[in-house]
Amino acid sequence: MKEEAKNEFTELDQNGRDKQMRWLRSRDVRKLLGVRDSTLQQMRIRGDFPAYKLGGIWYYLEDDINDAILKGKICNN
């Protein structure tokens, strides 16, 4: 399975159009935010954004991370 297919799912937006949802793994979020694993864990525990665990791997929706940045819950340095 291609990486794009594994990381993108389709849902409908409010207007009924397809909206791409991109799932990120912990390493992707750490790189995006420039934080260490322990910092990401603290953010997850505080509930700064939703996280989903499947088979021992944490996944995050890219939109949730972006929303948290925009709302000032986390800083992207």
SEVEX-292889 format. One record per atom (N, C-alpha, C): atom name; x, y, z; residue in three letters. Coordinates in nm, 4 decimals, always signed. Last residue first. Layout:
N
@at:CA	X:X	Y:Y	Z:Z	aa:ALA
...
% end
This chain:
77
@at:N	X:+0.7529	Y:+2.6535	Z:+1.6775	aa:ASN
@at:CA	X:+0.8732	Y:+2.7381	Z:+1.6720	aa:ASN
@at:C	X:+0.9532	Y:+2.7110	Z:+1.5487	aa:ASN
@at:N	X:+0.4386	Y:+2.6588	Z:+1.7396	aa:ASN
@at:CA	X:+0.5205	Y:+2.6004	Z:+1.6351	aa:ASN
@at:C	X:+0.6408	Y:+2.6908	Z:+1.6161	aa:ASN
@at:N	X:+0.2770	Y:+2.5973	Z:+2.0434	aa:CYS
@at:CA	X:+0.3529	Y:+2.6911	Z:+1.9612	aa:CYS
@at:C	X:+0.4351	Y:+2.6138	Z:+1.8605	aa:CYS
@at:N	X:-0.0592	Y:+2.5238	Z:+2.1381	aa:ILE
@at:CA	X:+0.0801	Y:+2.4838	Z:+2.1213	aa:ILE
@at:C	X:+0.1469	Y:+2.5858	Z:+2.0299	aa:ILE
@at:N	X:-0.2853	Y:+2.6739	Z:+2.1636	aa:LYS
@at:CA	X:-0.2627	Y:+2.5667	Z:+2.2618	aa:LYS
@at:C	X:-0.1182	Y:+2.5180	Z:+2.2558	aa:LYS
@at:N	X:-0.3571	Y:+2.8648	Z:+1.9797	aa:GLY
@at:CA	X:-0.2551	Y:+2.8993	Z:+2.0773	aa:GLY
@at:C	X:-0.2331	Y:+2.7945	Z:+2.1840	aa:GLY
@at:N	X:-0.5181	Y:+2.8054	Z:+1.7712	aa:LYS
@at:CA	X:-0.5855	Y:+2.8421	Z:+1.8955	aa:LYS
@at:C	X:-0.4873	Y:+2.8764	Z:+2.0066	aa:LYS
@at:N	X:-0.3300	Y:+2.7238	Z:+1.5817	aa:LEU
@at:CA	X:-0.4063	Y:+2.8462	Z:+1.5598	aa:LEU
@at:C	X:-0.4747	Y:+2.8958	Z:+1.6860	aa:LEU
@at:N	X:-0.2464	Y:+2.4804	Z:+1.6979	aa:ILE
@at:CA	X:-0.1505	Y:+2.5898	Z:+1.6766	aa:ILE
@at:C	X:-0.2256	Y:+2.7217	Z:+1.6630	aa:ILE
@at:N	X:-0.4826	Y:+2.3356	Z:+1.6870	aa:ALA
@at:CA	X:-0.4213	Y:+2.3623	Z:+1.8175	aa:ALA
@at:C	X:-0.3202	Y:+2.4766	Z:+1.8076	aa:ALA
@at:N	X:-0.5174	Y:+2.3192	Z:+1.4086	aa:ASP
@at:CA	X:-0.6154	Y:+2.3910	Z:+1.4907	aa:ASP
@at:C	X:-0.5568	Y:+2.4283	Z:+1.6264	aa:ASP
@at:N	X:-0.2977	Y:+2.1549	Z:+1.3419	aa:ASN
@at:CA	X:-0.3053	Y:+2.2926	Z:+1.2911	aa:ASN
@at:C	X:-0.4032	Y:+2.3763	Z:+1.3716	aa:ASN
@at:N	X:-0.3783	Y:+1.9198	Z:+1.4732	aa:ILE
@at:CA	X:-0.2520	Y:+1.9841	Z:+1.5108	aa:ILE
@at:C	X:-0.2553	Y:+2.1307	Z:+1.4664	aa:ILE
@at:N	X:-0.6142	Y:+1.8638	Z:+1.3341	aa:ASP
@at:CA	X:-0.6185	Y:+1.8852	Z:+1.4793	aa:ASP
@at:C	X:-0.4931	Y:+1.9566	Z:+1.5277	aa:ASP
@at:N	X:-0.5168	Y:+1.8228	Z:+1.0723	aa:ASP
@at:CA	X:-0.6071	Y:+1.9357	Z:+1.0989	aa:ASP
@at:C	X:-0.6155	Y:+1.9670	Z:+1.2480	aa:ASP
@at:N	X:-0.3748	Y:+1.5837	Z:+1.1055	aa:GLU
@at:CA	X:-0.3014	Y:+1.7062	Z:+1.0760	aa:GLU
@at:C	X:-0.3882	Y:+1.8299	Z:+1.1039	aa:GLU
@at:N	X:-0.4475	Y:+1.3672	Z:+1.3663	aa:LEU
@at:CA	X:-0.4982	Y:+1.4306	Z:+1.2445	aa:LEU
@at:C	X:-0.4245	Y:+1.5626	Z:+1.2249	aa:LEU
@at:N	X:-0.2247	Y:+1.1151	Z:+1.4744	aa:TYR
@at:CA	X:-0.2825	Y:+1.2471	Z:+1.4962	aa:TYR
@at:C	X:-0.3362	Y:+1.2969	Z:+1.3629	aa:TYR
@at:N	X:-0.1381	Y:+0.8111	Z:+1.6426	aa:TYR
@at:CA	X:-0.1729	Y:+0.8841	Z:+1.5210	aa:TYR
@at:C	X:-0.2438	Y:+1.0140	Z:+1.5580	aa:TYR
@at:N	X:+0.0903	Y:+0.5849	Z:+1.7864	aa:TRP
@at:CA	X:+0.0038	Y:+0.7013	Z:+1.8035	aa:TRP
@at:C	X:-0.0142	Y:+0.7703	Z:+1.6698	aa:TRP
@at:N	X:+0.0937	Y:+0.2351	Z:+1.8014	aa:ILE
@at:CA	X:+0.1413	Y:+0.3542	Z:+1.7311	aa:ILE
@at:C	X:+0.0399	Y:+0.4663	Z:+1.7496	aa:ILE
@at:N	X:-0.0174	Y:+0.0069	Z:+1.9056	aa:GLY
@at:CA	X:+0.1023	Y:+0.0595	Z:+1.9697	aa:GLY
@at:C	X:+0.1592	Y:+0.1843	Z:+1.9039	aa:GLY
@at:N	X:-0.2523	Y:-0.0293	Z:+1.7531	aa:GLY
@at:CA	X:-0.1413	Y:-0.1235	Z:+1.7431	aa:GLY
@at:C	X:-0.0111	Y:-0.0711	Z:+1.7998	aa:GLY
@at:N	X:-0.3257	Y:+0.2989	Z:+1.7795	aa:LEU
@at:CA	X:-0.3648	Y:+0.1794	Z:+1.7077	aa:LEU
@at:C	X:-0.2430	Y:+0.0896	Z:+1.6944	aa:LEU
@at:N	X:-0.4445	Y:+0.5818	Z:+1.9375	aa:LYS
@at:CA	X:-0.3443	Y:+0.4755	Z:+1.9413	aa:LYS
@at:C	X:-0.4013	Y:+0.3517	Z:+1.8741	aa:LYS
@at:N	X:-0.4757	Y:+0.9218	Z:+1.8746	aa:TYR
@at:CA	X:-0.5393	Y:+0.7907	Z:+1.8619	aa:TYR
@at:C	X:-0.4313	Y:+0.6839	Z:+1.8549	aa:TYR
@at:N	X:-0.5400	Y:+1.2407	Z:+2.0111	aa:ALA
@at:CA	X:-0.4441	Y:+1.1419	Z:+1.9625	aa:ALA
@at:C	X:-0.5119	Y:+1.0060	Z:+1.9669	aa:ALA
@at:N	X:-0.6325	Y:+1.5867	Z:+2.0033	aa:PRO
@at:CA	X:-0.6667	Y:+1.4446	Z:+2.0118	aa:PRO
@at:C	X:-0.5551	Y:+1.3570	Z:+1.9544	aa:PRO
@at:N	X:-0.4407	Y:+1.8281	Z:+2.1892	aa:PHE
@at:CA	X:-0.5036	Y:+1.7840	Z:+2.0646	aa:PHE
@at:C	X:-0.5337	Y:+1.6350	Z:+2.0787	aa:PHE
@at:N	X:-0.3880	Y:+1.8694	Z:+2.4537	aa:ASP
@at:CA	X:-0.3720	Y:+1.9825	Z:+2.3624	aa:ASP
@at:C	X:-0.4347	Y:+1.9539	Z:+2.2268	aa:ASP
@at:N	X:-0.4015	Y:+1.6978	Z:+2.6694	aa:GLY
@at:CA	X:-0.5170	Y:+1.7079	Z:+2.5815	aa:GLY
@at:C	X:-0.5100	Y:+1.8276	Z:+2.4884	aa:GLY
@at:N	X:-0.1963	Y:+1.6317	Z:+2.8329	aa:ARG
@at:CA	X:-0.2711	Y:+1.7540	Z:+2.8653	aa:ARG
@at:C	X:-0.3967	Y:+1.7678	Z:+2.7817	aa:ARG
@at:N	X:-0.1016	Y:+1.4114	Z:+2.6871	aa:ILE
@at:CA	X:-0.1607	Y:+1.3899	Z:+2.8198	aa:ILE
@at:C	X:-0.2445	Y:+1.5106	Z:+2.8614	aa:ILE
@at:N	X:+0.0035	Y:+1.5418	Z:+2.4615	aa:ARG
@at:CA	X:-0.1012	Y:+1.4404	Z:+2.4453	aa:ARG
@at:C	X:-0.1753	Y:+1.4197	Z:+2.5769	aa:ARG
@at:N	X:+0.2020	Y:+1.6946	Z:+2.5778	aa:MET
@at:CA	X:+0.0934	Y:+1.7601	Z:+2.5042	aa:MET
@at:C	X:-0.0261	Y:+1.6666	Z:+2.4897	aa:MET
@at:N	X:+0.3676	Y:+1.4898	Z:+2.6746	aa:GLN
@at:CA	X:+0.3040	Y:+1.5830	Z:+2.7680	aa:GLN
@at:C	X:+0.1869	Y:+1.6555	Z:+2.7020	aa:GLN
@at:N	X:+0.4493	Y:+1.3776	Z:+2.4286	aa:GLN
@at:CA	X:+0.3736	Y:+1.2969	Z:+2.5247	aa:GLN
@at:C	X:+0.3003	Y:+1.3874	Z:+2.6247	aa:GLN
@at:N	X:+0.5976	Y:+1.5876	Z:+2.3270	aa:LEU
@at:CA	X:+0.4774	Y:+1.5442	Z:+2.2562	aa:LEU
@at:C	X:+0.3887	Y:+1.4612	Z:+2.3489	aa:LEU
@at:N	X:+0.8047	Y:+1.5841	Z:+2.5154	aa:THR
@at:CA	X:+0.7188	Y:+1.7019	Z:+2.5039	aa:THR
@at:C	X:+0.5891	Y:+1.6670	Z:+2.4330	aa:THR
@at:N	X:+0.9217	Y:+1.3364	Z:+2.4630	aa:SER
@at:CA	X:+0.8633	Y:+1.3613	Z:+2.5953	aa:SER
@at:C	X:+0.7703	Y:+1.4828	Z:+2.5937	aa:SER
@at:N	X:+1.0159	Y:+1.3717	Z:+2.2000	aa:ASP
@at:CA	X:+0.9121	Y:+1.2739	Z:+2.2279	aa:ASP
@at:C	X:+0.8442	Y:+1.3006	Z:+2.3621	aa:ASP
@at:N	X:+1.0612	Y:+1.7254	Z:+2.1281	aa:ARG
@at:CA	X:+1.1080	Y:+1.5910	Z:+2.1613	aa:ARG
@at:C	X:+0.9895	Y:+1.5007	Z:+2.1922	aa:ARG
@at:N	X:+0.9690	Y:+1.9386	Z:+1.8484	aa:VAL
@at:CA	X:+0.9705	Y:+1.8996	Z:+1.9897	aa:VAL
@at:C	X:+1.0234	Y:+1.7577	Z:+2.0055	aa:VAL
@at:N	X:+0.8888	Y:+2.0600	Z:+1.6075	aa:GLY
@at:CA	X:+1.0248	Y:+2.0783	Z:+1.6577	aa:GLY
@at:C	X:+1.0363	Y:+2.0467	Z:+1.8059	aa:GLY
@at:N	X:+0.6511	Y:+2.0195	Z:+1.4790	aa:LEU
@at:CA	X:+0.6523	Y:+2.1133	Z:+1.5911	aa:LEU
@at:C	X:+0.7913	Y:+2.1418	Z:+1.6450	aa:LEU
@at:N	X:+0.7270	Y:+1.8377	Z:+1.2766	aa:LEU
@at:CA	X:+0.6474	Y:+1.9559	Z:+1.2444	aa:LEU
@at:C	X:+0.6569	Y:+2.0626	Z:+1.3527	aa:LEU
@at:N	X:+0.8555	Y:+1.6383	Z:+1.4286	aa:LYS
@at:CA	X:+0.9306	Y:+1.7140	Z:+1.3286	aa:LYS
@at:C	X:+0.8579	Y:+1.8443	Z:+1.2945	aa:LYS
@at:N	X:+0.6403	Y:+1.5455	Z:+1.5822	aa:ARG
@at:CA	X:+0.7614	Y:+1.5974	Z:+1.6479	aa:ARG
@at:C	X:+0.8418	Y:+1.6832	Z:+1.5517	aa:ARG
@at:N	X:+0.4738	Y:+1.4558	Z:+1.3766	aa:VAL
@at:CA	X:+0.4299	Y:+1.5681	Z:+1.4606	aa:VAL
@at:C	X:+0.5500	Y:+1.6298	Z:+1.5321	aa:VAL
@at:N	X:+0.6252	Y:+1.2416	Z:+1.2770	aa:ASP
@at:CA	X:+0.5873	Y:+1.3517	Z:+1.1885	aa:ASP
@at:C	X:+0.5487	Y:+1.4758	Z:+1.2679	aa:ASP
@at:N	X:+0.6427	Y:+1.0737	Z:+1.4975	aa:ARG
@at:CA	X:+0.7666	Y:+1.1304	Z:+1.4420	aa:ARG
@at:C	X:+0.7368	Y:+1.2488	Z:+1.3507	aa:ARG
@at:N	X:+0.3706	Y:+0.9992	Z:+1.5313	aa:SER
@at:CA	X:+0.4408	Y:+1.0811	Z:+1.6315	aa:SER
@at:C	X:+0.5649	Y:+1.1470	Z:+1.5734	aa:SER
@at:N	X:+0.2029	Y:+1.0380	Z:+1.2137	aa:ARG
@at:CA	X:+0.2568	Y:+0.9578	Z:+1.3229	aa:ARG
@at:C	X:+0.3340	Y:+1.0516	Z:+1.4159	aa:ARG
@at:N	X:-0.0991	Y:+1.1736	Z:+1.0814	aa:LEU
@at:CA	X:+0.0439	Y:+1.1847	Z:+1.1085	aa:LEU
@at:C	X:+0.0823	Y:+1.0903	Z:+1.2208	aa:LEU
@at:N	X:-0.3398	Y:+1.1712	Z:+0.8258	aa:TRP
@at:CA	X:-0.2974	Y:+1.1181	Z:+0.9553	aa:TRP
@at:C	X:-0.1467	Y:+1.1264	Z:+0.9660	aa:TRP
@at:N	X:-0.5493	Y:+1.3908	Z:+0.6669	aa:ARG
@at:CA	X:-0.4132	Y:+1.3365	Z:+0.6678	aa:ARG
@at:C	X:-0.3764	Y:+1.2966	Z:+0.8096	aa:ARG
@at:N	X:-0.8326	Y:+1.3851	Z:+0.4747	aa:MET
@at:CA	X:-0.7842	Y:+1.3863	Z:+0.6125	aa:MET
@at:C	X:-0.6464	Y:+1.3222	Z:+0.6110	aa:MET
@at:N	X:-0.9902	Y:+1.5691	Z:+0.2241	aa:GLN
@at:CA	X:-0.8815	Y:+1.4779	Z:+0.2576	aa:GLN
@at:C	X:-0.8408	Y:+1.4957	Z:+0.4033	aa:GLN
@at:N	X:-1.3249	Y:+1.5708	Z:+0.1444	aa:LYS
@at:CA	X:-1.2204	Y:+1.6431	Z:+0.2170	aa:LYS
@at:C	X:-1.1149	Y:+1.5412	Z:+0.2560	aa:LYS
@at:N	X:-1.5740	Y:+1.6017	Z:-0.0995	aa:ASP
@at:CA	X:-1.4704	Y:+1.5191	Z:-0.0385	aa:ASP
@at:C	X:-1.3651	Y:+1.6069	Z:+0.0261	aa:ASP
@at:N	X:-1.8654	Y:+1.7953	Z:-0.0127	aa:ARG
@at:CA	X:-1.7513	Y:+1.7657	Z:-0.1001	aa:ARG
@at:C	X:-1.6519	Y:+1.6767	Z:-0.0246	aa:ARG
@at:N	X:-2.0675	Y:+1.8830	Z:+0.1496	aa:GLY
@at:CA	X:-2.0834	Y:+1.7537	Z:+0.0846	aa:GLY
@at:C	X:-1.9727	Y:+1.7174	Z:-0.0121	aa:GLY
@at:N	X:-2.0167	Y:+2.1060	Z:+0.2926	aa:ASN
@at:CA	X:-2.0867	Y:+2.1249	Z:+0.1655	aa:ASN
@at:C	X:-2.1035	Y:+1.9949	Z:+0.0883	aa:ASN
@at:N	X:-1.8661	Y:+2.0213	Z:+0.5075	aa:GLN
@at:CA	X:-2.0006	Y:+2.0718	Z:+0.5338	aa:GLN
@at:C	X:-2.0824	Y:+2.0899	Z:+0.4063	aa:GLN
@at:N	X:-1.6990	Y:+1.7300	Z:+0.3658	aa:ASP
@at:CA	X:-1.7013	Y:+1.8559	Z:+0.4392	aa:ASP
@at:C	X:-1.8458	Y:+1.9029	Z:+0.4536	aa:ASP
@at:N	X:-1.6567	Y:+1.3823	Z:+0.4111	aa:LEU
@at:CA	X:-1.7286	Y:+1.4907	Z:+0.3455	aa:LEU
@at:C	X:-1.7212	Y:+1.6161	Z:+0.4303	aa:LEU
@at:N	X:-1.3398	Y:+1.2207	Z:+0.3871	aa:GLU
@at:CA	X:-1.4644	Y:+1.2475	Z:+0.4585	aa:GLU
@at:C	X:-1.5321	Y:+1.3624	Z:+0.3846	aa:GLU
@at:N	X:-1.0843	Y:+0.9889	Z:+0.3244	aa:THR
@at:CA	X:-1.1778	Y:+1.0866	Z:+0.2723	aa:THR
@at:C	X:-1.2976	Y:+1.0984	Z:+0.3640	aa:THR
@at:N	X:-0.7444	Y:+0.9732	Z:+0.4254	aa:PHE
@at:CA	X:-0.8776	Y:+0.9174	Z:+0.4237	aa:PHE
@at:C	X:-0.9717	Y:+1.0269	Z:+0.3763	aa:PHE
@at:N	X:-0.4021	Y:+0.9059	Z:+0.4088	aa:GLU
@at:CA	X:-0.5115	Y:+0.9945	Z:+0.3722	aa:GLU
@at:C	X:-0.6421	Y:+0.9168	Z:+0.3662	aa:GLU
@at:N	X:-0.2014	Y:+0.7239	Z:+0.4629	aa:ASN
@at:CA	X:-0.2089	Y:+0.8434	Z:+0.5449	aa:ASN
@at:C	X:-0.3264	Y:+0.9347	Z:+0.5131	aa:ASN
@at:N	X:-0.2144	Y:+0.5176	Z:+0.2784	aa:LYS
@at:CA	X:-0.2209	Y:+0.4848	Z:+0.4203	aa:LYS
@at:C	X:-0.2494	Y:+0.6082	Z:+0.5052	aa:LYS
@at:N	X:-0.1818	Y:+0.6522	Z:+0.0385	aa:ALA
@at:CA	X:-0.3071	Y:+0.5810	Z:+0.0640	aa:ALA
@at:C	X:-0.3220	Y:+0.5476	Z:+0.2117	aa:ALA
@at:N	X:+0.0795	Y:+0.7431	Z:+0.0599	aa:GLU
@at:CA	X:-0.0304	Y:+0.8387	Z:+0.0489	aa:GLU
@at:C	X:-0.1632	Y:+0.7721	Z:+0.0840	aa:GLU
@at:N	X:+0.2248	Y:+0.5019	Z:+0.0642	aa:GLU
@at:CA	X:+0.2226	Y:+0.5869	Z:+0.1836	aa:GLU
@at:C	X:+0.1071	Y:+0.6858	Z:+0.1787	aa:GLU
@at:N	X:+0.0595	Y:+0.2175	Z:-0.0848	aa:LYS
@at:CA	X:+0.1386	Y:+0.3400	Z:-0.0932	aa:LYS
@at:C	X:+0.1218	Y:+0.4241	Z:+0.0318	aa:LYS
@at:N	X:+0.0845	Y:-0.1184	Z:+0.0000	aa:MET
@at:CA	X:+0.0000	Y:+0.0000	Z:+0.0000	aa:MET
@at:C	X:+0.0883	Y:+0.1238	Z:+0.0000	aa:MET
% end
